[in-house]
Amino acid sequence: MTSRISDCGLRIATRVRRAIRIQQPAIVILLSACAPGTTRPAFLPYPEALTAIVNAPPARAIAEATGFFAGEGVQVSFVNPADGFLETTWYDTRTHRSAPGNAESADLSSTVKIRCWADPDVPGKARFTVEPVYRPALDPSRPERDLEVMVPIGSDGYRIAQRLLAELAQKFGGQ
């Protein structure tokens, strides 16, 4: 009787192993097809950021913004049109130079970073958000985002953001 029970147990164990071997590739394929991650930062734009609806898909609007910054002489540190996100390096609006890294030696009051988010609105349109920020102080012990604040209305960084939205509206149309 014990051999009969162990035979039964062995057959069940063999079936389970086969089922796992058959399902394992399917699970791996299924999980690799899902990309839950994003290259966007974990934070949202400040509520005061400039926003407009443009008549272009998000990826196209981000690609156009990349070209705009190249024309302005502002280096882009990260861009992903598929995720609808762009971030520039720190840019000194007085010297018109981009500063890589933390821009620690730059004039803080005139050094800005601009981030753009392009989110789907209705089909074929994007809600385009431009966030120009600066840091009133440097503190290496705190995360960079904790030190950032929106640039004042009318400042050079704010005007760059306004020009970007105006160019997108002129090229694609929008509100």
C-alpha positions in Angstrom: 0.0 0.0 0.0 2.8 2.4 0.7 4.3 1.8 -2.7 0.9 2.7 -4.3 0.8 6.0 -2.3 4.4 6.8 -3.2 3.7 6.0 -6.9 0.7 8.4 -6.8 2.8 11.1 -5.1 5.6 10.6 -7.7 3.1 10.9 -10.6 1.6 14.1 -9.1 5.1 15.6 -8.5 6.1 14.8 -12.1 2.9 16.5 -13.5 3.5 19.6 -11.3 7.1 19.9 -12.5 6.0 19.5 -16.2 3.3 22.1 -15.7 5.8 24.5 -14.1 8.3 23.9 -17.0 5.6 24.6 -19.6 4.2 27.7 -17.8 7.6 29.3 -16.9 8.3 30.6 -20.4 4.8 31.9 -20.7 5.1 33.8 -17.4 8.5 35.3 -18.4 7.1 36.4 -21.8 4.1 37.9 -20.1 6.1 39.8 -17.5 8.6 41.1 -20.1 5.8 42.4 -22.2 4.6 44.6 -19.3 6.8 47.6 -18.7 5.4 49.1 -15.5 8.4 51.5 -15.2 8.7 54.9 -16.7 11.6 57.3 -17.2 9.6 60.2 -15.9 10.6 61.5 -12.4 8.5 60.4 -9.4 7.3 63.9 -8.8 4.7 66.0 -10.7 5.2 69.5 -12.1 4.6 72.4 -9.7 1.0 73.7 -9.9 2.3 77.1 -11.1 4.0 75.6 -14.2 2.9 76.8 -17.6 0.4 74.6 -19.5 -1.2 74.5 -22.9 -3.1 72.1 -25.1 -1.3 71.5 -28.4 -2.7 69.8 -31.5 0.0 67.1 -31.6 0.6 63.8 -30.0 2.8 63.9 -26.8 5.9 62.3 -28.5 5.8 64.8 -31.4 5.4 67.8 -29.0 8.4 66.6 -27.0 10.5 66.1 -30.1 9.6 69.7 -31.2 10.6 71.0 -27.7 14.0 69.2 -28.1 14.6 71.2 -31.3 13.5 74.4 -29.7 16.0 74.0 -26.9 18.8 73.2 -29.4 18.0 76.4 -31.2 18.1 78.4 -27.9 21.5 76.9 -26.9 20.0 75.0 -24.0 21.4 71.5 -23.6 18.9 68.7 -23.0 20.1 66.3 -20.3 17.3 63.8 -20.7 14.5 63.2 -23.2 12.1 60.4 -23.9 9.4 61.2 -26.4 7.6 57.9 -25.7 7.2 58.8 -22.1 6.4 62.5 -22.9 9.2 63.9 -20.8 12.2 66.2 -21.3 14.7 67.8 -18.9 17.4 70.4 -19.6 20.7 70.8 -17.9 21.1 73.9 -15.6 21.2 76.9 -17.9 22.5 80.3 -17.0 20.2 82.9 -18.6 22.9 85.7 -18.2 25.8 83.9 -19.8 23.7 81.7 -22.1 25.6 78.6 -21.1 24.5 75.2 -20.0 26.1 73.8 -16.9 26.3 70.1 -16.5 25.7 68.3 -13.2 24.6 70.4 -10.2 25.9 73.8 -11.6 27.4 74.6 -8.2 29.6 77.4 -9.5 26.8 79.1 -11.4 24.9 82.2 -10.4 21.9 80.6 -8.6 19.5 83.5 -9.3 19.9 83.3 -13.1 20.5 79.5 -13.5 17.4 77.6 -14.4 16.4 74.0 -15.3 13.4 73.4 -17.5 11.3 70.2 -17.5 8.5 69.4 -19.9 5.7 66.9 -19.6 3.5 66.0 -22.5 0.4 64.1 -21.5 -2.3 62.7 -23.8 -5.4 64.9 -23.8 -8.0 63.9 -26.5 -6.8 61.9 -29.5 -4.1 63.8 -31.4 -3.6 66.4 -28.7 -1.3 66.8 -25.8 -1.4 68.7 -22.5 2.0 70.3 -22.5 3.4 71.5 -19.2 6.6 73.5 -18.9 8.3 73.9 -15.5 11.2 76.4 -15.3 12.8 76.2 -11.8 15.8 77.6 -10.0 17.5 77.0 -6.7 17.8 79.9 -4.2 20.4 77.9 -2.3 22.7 74.9 -2.6 22.7 72.2 0.0 24.4 68.9 -1.0 22.8 67.1 1.9 19.3 67.5 0.4 17.8 66.2 -2.8 17.9 68.7 -5.7 14.2 68.8 -6.1 13.7 69.8 -2.5 15.7 73.0 -3.2 13.9 74.0 -6.5 11.3 76.7 -6.8 9.4 78.1 -9.8 11.2 81.0 -11.4 9.5 84.4 -10.9 7.0 85.5 -13.6 8.7 87.7 -16.1 12.2 86.3 -15.4 14.4 85.1 -18.3 13.7 81.4 -17.4 10.0 82.1 -17.4 10.2 83.9 -20.8 12.0 80.8 -22.3 9.1 78.6 -21.2 6.6 81.1 -22.6 8.5 81.1 -26.0 8.5 77.3 -26.1 4.7 77.2 -25.6 4.2 80.0 -28.2 6.3 78.1 -30.7 4.4 74.8 -30.1 1.1 76.6 -30.5 2.3 78.3 -33.7 3.6 75.1 -35.2 0.7 72.7 -34.1 -2.1 75.0 -33.1 -3.6 74.8 -29.7 -4.9 76.7 -26.7 
